[in-house]
Amino acid sequence: MSPAFASNVPAVAALDWGTTRLRAWLIDGGGKVLAERRGDDGLITAREKGFANVLEGHLAAMGAPEALPVIICGMAGSRQGWLEAPYVSVPSPLGAILGGAARVPDQKRDIRIVPGLAQRLADAPDVMRGEETQLAGAGLPARGRELVCMPGTHSKWVLVEDGAVAGFGTWPTGELFSVFAAHSILRHSLGEHPSPVAPDNPFFRRWCETALGEGGDVTSRLFAIRAAGLLQDLKADDAAACLSGLLIGGEIASARRRHGACAISVVLVASGALAVLYQTALGLAGLGVRTVDADEAVRAGLIEAARENGMIAGSGAAI
């Protein structure tokens, strides 16, 4: 860290503000994390309480100075959020995306929200918010081509070429799991509260391999999970593993088919149990994997966004 940076003195607050959750950090001028808070007051709650009220409550709890600037990514910048930060159309360099953060008007602080990305192809329209900041903090090389997998409720597969987002696609794998588990015939097989799926569960691996081998044709296999419960005494936890393996394997097979020769190795941006499931599934698909922790990536991306917008000086975000 440069001597010009004051250690342990907050230079910016950084927030990843999603639909149901938010994470907030106080960052010094060298990119060091000084304080952190997490809460369930995402966009849905903040719309009721007021975004400014929620923000100030978290900043006060961390002891943030009154004039501390704030950089935000995620759904707080959506049409239903605090301020709609206009989408940046791809292809676009990551630095240009971060540098276009929209300023929230009528606030005492300098508060800016990183824009999302829009793919405006007639036959493949798509959008993202929040993942663009993770991409910027994922340590991708400035030159070359990288295929990035970002799993979640709406998994993103992103092609990055020479530091620019060339295109991306969305697979709503996490949402499909929730919908099938709670609102389909499979709810009778999975039970009310499916247990977390373990990557070494043989049912997860077998059904993932099935989806990979059949090129992602998962719909013809879904009802077999119910049938296995009736005819083969498939237990609830194993039924959940079957569904997870089928959907994740189908996502990977579909993405690999779309990206063709690019899908030899993947940068996986994920955290926790989800990261391990995808590492296992990508390995079953025969793909090389480099894993980047999603929490660290979004924080590093927010630090870089603060630099791109002149909130803090220097380069080389610390994670």
C-alpha positions in Angstrom: 0.0 0.0 0.0 1.3 3.4 -0.9 2.4 5.7 2.0 -0.1 8.3 0.6 -3.0 6.1 1.8 -4.1 6.6 5.3 -4.3 3.2 6.9 -7.5 2.3 8.9 -9.3 5.4 7.7 -12.4 4.7 5.6 -12.2 6.1 2.1 -15.3 4.6 0.6 -18.3 2.3 1.5 -19.0 -0.5 -0.9 -22.3 -2.3 -1.1 -23.5 -5.4 -3.0 -27.3 -4.8 -2.8 -29.4 -7.6 -4.1 -33.1 -8.5 -4.1 -33.2 -10.0 -0.7 -29.8 -9.4 0.9 -27.1 -6.8 1.1 -23.4 -6.8 2.0 -21.6 -3.7 3.0 -17.9 -2.9 3.6 -15.9 0.1 4.7 -12.7 0.3 2.6 -9.6 2.4 3.1 -7.6 4.1 0.3 -5.5 1.1 -0.3 -8.4 -1.3 -0.7 -8.2 -2.8 2.8 -11.5 -3.9 4.4 -12.0 -2.1 7.7 -15.6 -3.2 8.6 -18.3 -5.4 7.2 -22.1 -5.9 7.6 -24.6 -8.3 6.0 -28.4 -8.1 6.3 -31.7 -9.3 4.9 -32.7 -5.8 3.9 -32.3 -6.1 0.2 -34.3 -4.4 -2.5 -37.7 -5.8 -1.3 -37.2 -4.5 2.3 -35.5 -1.3 1.2 -38.4 -0.3 -1.0 -40.6 -0.3 2.2 -38.1 1.3 4.6 -36.5 3.6 2.1 -33.1 3.0 0.5 -31.4 6.0 2.1 -32.7 4.9 5.6 -31.4 1.4 5.2 -28.0 2.6 3.8 -27.5 5.1 6.6 -28.4 2.5 9.2 -25.7 0.2 8.0 -23.1 3.0 7.6 -23.8 4.3 11.1 -23.5 0.8 12.6 -20.0 0.6 11.0 -19.0 4.0 12.2 -18.8 5.6 8.7 -18.0 9.3 8.5 -21.0 11.5 7.4 -19.3 12.5 4.1 -18.0 9.0 3.1 -18.7 8.3 -0.5 -20.6 5.1 -1.4 -20.3 2.7 -4.4 -23.1 0.2 -5.0 -23.8 -2.7 -7.4 -26.7 -5.0 -7.8 -30.5 -4.7 -7.8 -30.5 -1.4 -6.1 -29.8 -0.1 -9.6 -32.7 -1.8 -11.2 -35.9 -0.3 -12.4 -37.5 -1.4 -9.1 -34.6 -0.2 -7.1 -33.3 3.1 -5.7 -32.2 4.5 -9.0 -32.2 2.8 -12.4 -28.6 2.8 -13.5 -28.9 2.5 -17.3 -27.6 -0.7 -18.9 -24.3 -0.7 -20.8 -24.6 -2.5 -24.1 -22.1 -5.3 -24.8 -19.6 -5.6 -26.1 -17.9 -3.3 -23.6 -14.7 -3.1 -21.7 -15.1 -3.8 -18.0 -13.4 -0.6 -17.0 -15.8 1.5 -19.1 -18.7 -0.4 -17.4 -17.5 0.4 -13.9 -16.7 4.0 -14.8 -20.3 4.7 -15.8 -21.8 4.5 -12.3 -24.9 6.6 -12.0 -25.0 9.2 -9.2 -28.0 9.1 -6.8 -29.4 12.7 -6.8 -30.4 14.8 -3.8 -28.1 13.0 -1.3 -25.6 14.6 1.1 -23.1 11.8 0.2 -21.6 11.0 -3.2 -23.6 7.7 -3.8 -23.1 5.9 -7.1 -24.6 2.7 -8.6 -22.7 0.6 -11.1 -24.7 -0.1 -14.3 -25.8 -3.5 -15.4 -25.2 -5.0 -18.8 -27.6 -5.5 -21.7 -27.2 -7.9 -24.6 -29.4 -6.4 -27.3 -29.3 -9.2 -29.9 -32.7 -9.8 -31.5 -32.5 -13.6 -31.0 -30.7 -13.5 -27.6 -31.7 -10.5 -25.5 -30.3 -10.7 -22.0 -29.4 -8.5 -18.9 -27.4 -8.7 -15.8 -26.9 -6.6 -12.6 -24.2 -7.3 -10.1 -22.4 -10.0 -12.0 -20.5 -7.3 -14.0 -18.9 -6.2 -10.8 -17.8 -9.7 -9.9 -16.3 -10.1 -13.4 -14.3 -6.9 -12.9 -12.9 -8.3 -9.6 -12.3 -11.9 -10.8 -8.7 -11.3 -11.8 -9.3 -12.0 -15.5 -6.3 -11.4 -17.8 -6.1 -8.3 -19.9 -5.5 -10.3 -23.0 -7.1 -13.5 -24.3 -10.4 -15.2 -24.2 -12.1 -16.5 -21.0 -15.4 -18.3 -20.5 -16.8 -17.4 -17.0 -19.5 -19.4 -15.2 -21.3 -17.5 -12.4 -23.9 -19.9 -10.8 -26.9 -18.8 -8.8 -30.6 -18.3 -9.0 -30.0 -17.0 -12.6 -26.6 -18.5 -13.6 -24.6 -16.4 -16.1 -22.1 -17.7 -18.6 -20.0 -14.8 -19.9 -17.5 -14.6 -22.7 -14.7 -12.1 -22.0 -12.3 -11.2 -24.7 -9.3 -8.9 -24.1 -10.8 -7.4 -20.9 -14.2 -6.7 -22.6 -17.5 -8.5 -22.1 -18.3 -9.9 -25.6 -21.6 -11.6 -24.7 -23.4 -13.7 -22.1 -26.3 -16.0 -21.5 -28.6 -16.7 -18.5 -29.7 -20.2 -17.3 -32.3 -19.8 -14.4 -31.0 -23.1 -12.8 -31.5 -22.1 -9.1 -35.0 -20.7 -9.8 -36.0 -23.8 -11.7 -34.9 -26.0 -8.7 -37.0 -23.9 -6.4 -40.0 -23.9 -8.6 -39.9 -27.7 -9.3 -39.3 -28.4 -5.6 -42.2 -26.3 -4.3 -44.7 -26.0 -7.1 -44.6 -29.2 -9.2 -45.3 -32.9 -8.8 -41.7 -33.3 -7.6 -42.6 -31.6 -4.4 -44.0 -35.0 -3.2 -40.6 -36.5 -3.8 -38.4 -33.8 -2.3 -40.5 -33.0 0.7 -41.1 -29.5 2.2 -37.5 -28.7 3.1 -35.0 -30.5 0.8 -31.6 -31.0 2.5 -28.5 -29.3 0.9 -27.1 -31.5 -1.8 -23.7 -32.9 -1.2 -21.3 -33.0 -4.3 -20.3 -36.6 -3.4 -23.9 -37.8 -3.4 -23.9 -40.6 -6.0 -27.4 -39.6 -7.2 -26.1 -36.0 -7.9 -23.2 -37.3 -9.9 -25.2 -39.9 -11.8 -28.0 -37.6 -12.9 -25.5 -34.8 -13.7 -23.7 -37.3 -16.0 -27.0 -38.2 -17.6 -27.8 -34.6 -18.4 -24.3 -34.0 -19.8 -24.5 -37.1 -21.9 -27.8 -36.2 -23.4 -26.8 -32.7 -24.2 -28.9 -30.9 -21.6 -32.3 -32.5 -22.5 -33.6 -32.4 -19.0 -37.3 -32.2 -19.5 -37.7 -35.8 -20.6 -36.0 -36.9 -17.3 -37.8 -34.8 -14.7 -40.8 -37.0 -14.1 -38.4 -40.0 -13.7 -37.5 -38.5 -10.3 -41.1 -38.9 -9.2 -41.4 -42.3 -10.7 -38.2 -43.4 -8.9 -39.8 -42.4 -5.6 -42.8 -44.5 -6.3 -41.1 -47.5 -7.8 -37.6 -47.6 -6.3 -38.1 -46.0 -2.9 -35.9 -43.0 -3.8 -35.5 -40.9 -0.6 -36.2 -37.2 -0.4 -32.6 -36.1 0.0 -31.5 -38.3 -2.9 -34.4 -36.9 -5.0 -33.1 -33.4 -4.4 -29.7 -34.6 -5.5 -31.2 -36.0 -8.7 -32.9 -32.8 -9.5 -29.8 -30.7 -8.7 -27.6 -32.9 -10.8 -30.0 -32.9 -13.7 -30.4 -29.1 -13.8 -26.8 -28.2 -13.2 -25.7 -30.9 -15.8 -28.2 -29.6 -18.2 -27.0 -26.0 -17.8 -23.4 -27.0 -18.4 -24.2 -29.1 -21.4 -26.3 -26.3 -22.9 -23.6 -23.6 -22.3 -20.9 -25.9 -23.6 -22.9 -26.5 -26.8 -23.4 -22.7 -27.2 -19.8 -21.7 -26.7 -18.3 -24.6 -28.6 -14.5 -24.4 -28.8 -14.4 -21.8 -26.1 -15.8 -24.3 -23.6 -12.5 -26.1 -22.8 -11.9 -24.5 -19.5 -14.0 -22.3 -17.3 -13.4 -19.6 -14.7 -15.9 -20.4 -12.0 -17.0 -17.4 -9.9 -18.8 -18.9 -6.9 -18.8 -19.3 -3.1 -19.6 -22.0 -0.6 -21.6 -25.1 -1.3 -22.6 -23.9 -4.7 -19.0 -23.6 -5.8 -18.3 -27.2 -4.8 -21.3 -28.5 -6.7 -20.3 -26.7 -9.8 -16.7 -27.7 -9.5 -17.8 -31.3 -9.3 -20.2 -31.0 -12.3 -17.7 -29.1 -14.4 -15.2 -31.8 -13.7 -17.7 -34.5 -14.7 -18.0 -32.5 -18.0 -14.3 -32.8 -18.5 -13.7 -29.0 -18.3 -10.8 -27.4 -16.6 -11.8 -25.1 -13.8 -10.2 -22.1 -12.1 -12.3 -21.0 -9.1 -12.6 -17.4 -7.9 -14.5 -16.7 -4.6 -17.6 -14.7 -5.5 -17.6 -12.7 -2.3 -14.0 -11.6 -2.8 -14.6 -10.9 -6.5 -17.6 -8.6 -5.9 -15.7 -6.7 -3.2 -12.6 -6.3 -5.5 -14.9 -5.2 -8.3 -16.5 -2.5 -6.1 -13.1 -1.2 -5.1 -12.1 -1.0 -8.7 -15.4 0.8 -9.5 -14.6 3.3 -6.7 -11.3 3.9 -8.4 -12.8 4.2 -11.9 -15.2 6.9 -10.5 -12.5 8.9 -8.7 -13.7 8.0 -5.2 -10.4 6.5 -4.2 -7.0 6.8 -5.9 -4.6 4.2 -7.2 -5.0 0.8 -8.9 -4.7 -2.9 -8.0 -7.7 -3.7 -5.8 -6.8 -5.7 -2.6 -8.9 -8.7 -1.8 
